[in-house]
Amino acid sequence: MGKIIDADARLPELNNIDPDDEERINERKKLIEQKAGLEEDIKDTEYASDENRDAEELTFSRALENLIIMLRFIQLLCENHNHFLQKILGS
């Protein structure tokens, strides 16, 4: 996700370039292609509407969703909401 943000920040700089500057034009094209590829990779990790979520097999998208849920849980524990559980995590 950080690479997409970096590309979004860099693209406006490359929009206002001299038409004769082939190096920057090629850099802009490459950056646009990389951004499109990264966005496509992100789309590939989303759930398919017909994906069987009860299956024995753990797909990447299911694993990613589970990881996000666990990280959110840990974040809530660490935001001064539950001192007892914070002490358990700290030990």
C-alpha positions as CSV (number, residue, x, y, z in Angstrom):
1,M,0.0,0.0,0.0
2,G,2.9,2.3,0.7
3,K,4.2,2.0,-2.8
4,I,0.8,3.1,-4.2
5,I,0.9,6.1,-1.9
6,D,4.4,6.9,-3.1
7,A,3.4,6.6,-6.7
8,D,0.4,8.9,-6.1
9,A,2.7,11.5,-4.5
10,R,5.3,11.3,-7.4
11,L,2.8,11.3,-10.3
12,P,1.8,15.0,-10.0
13,E,5.4,16.0,-10.3
14,L,5.8,14.0,-13.5
15,N,2.6,15.4,-15.0
16,N,4.2,18.8,-15.6
17,I,7.3,17.7,-17.5
18,D,8.8,18.9,-20.7
19,P,7.6,16.8,-23.7
20,D,11.2,16.4,-24.9
21,D,12.3,14.9,-21.6
22,E,12.1,11.2,-22.6
23,E,13.7,10.0,-19.4
24,R,10.9,11.5,-17.2
25,I,8.2,10.4,-19.7
26,N,9.5,6.8,-19.4
27,E,9.7,7.1,-15.6
28,R,6.1,8.3,-15.5
29,K,4.9,5.5,-17.7
30,K,6.8,2.9,-15.6
31,L,5.3,4.4,-12.4
32,I,1.7,4.2,-13.8
33,E,2.3,0.6,-14.9
34,Q,3.7,-0.3,-11.4
35,K,0.8,1.4,-9.7
36,A,-1.8,-0.5,-11.9
37,G,0.0,-3.8,-11.1
38,L,-0.1,-3.2,-7.4
39,E,-3.7,-2.2,-7.5
40,E,-4.5,-5.4,-9.4
41,D,-2.6,-7.5,-6.8
42,I,-4.7,-5.9,-4.1
43,K,-7.9,-6.8,-5.9
44,D,-6.7,-10.4,-6.2
45,T,-6.6,-10.6,-2.4
46,E,-10.3,-9.7,-2.0
47,Y,-13.0,-12.3,-1.5
48,A,-14.6,-13.8,-4.5
49,S,-18.4,-13.6,-4.0
50,D,-18.7,-17.4,-4.4
51,E,-15.8,-18.3,-2.2
52,N,-16.6,-21.0,0.3
53,R,-15.6,-19.6,3.6
54,D,-16.4,-22.8,5.5
55,A,-13.8,-24.8,3.5
56,E,-10.9,-26.6,5.1
57,E,-8.5,-24.7,2.9
58,L,-7.3,-21.4,4.1
59,T,-7.0,-19.0,1.2
60,F,-4.8,-15.9,1.2
61,S,-7.8,-13.6,1.4
62,R,-9.2,-15.4,4.4
63,A,-5.8,-15.4,6.1
64,L,-5.5,-11.7,5.4
65,E,-8.9,-11.0,6.9
66,N,-8.2,-13.0,10.0
67,L,-4.9,-11.2,10.4
68,I,-6.6,-7.8,10.2
69,I,-9.1,-8.9,12.9
70,M,-6.4,-10.1,15.2
71,L,-4.3,-7.0,14.7
72,R,-7.4,-4.8,15.5
73,F,-7.9,-6.8,18.6
74,I,-4.3,-6.3,19.8
75,Q,-4.6,-2.6,18.9
76,L,-7.6,-2.2,21.2
77,L,-5.8,-4.0,24.0
78,C,-2.9,-1.6,23.7
79,E,-4.9,1.6,23.6
80,N,-5.3,1.7,27.4
81,H,-8.7,0.0,27.4
82,N,-7.8,-3.1,29.4
83,H,-4.9,-2.9,31.8
84,F,-5.1,-6.5,32.9
85,L,-4.8,-7.9,29.4
86,Q,-2.0,-5.3,28.6
87,K,0.0,-6.8,31.5
88,I,-0.5,-10.3,30.1
89,L,0.7,-9.2,26.7
90,G,3.7,-7.4,28.2
91,S,4.9,-10.5,30.0
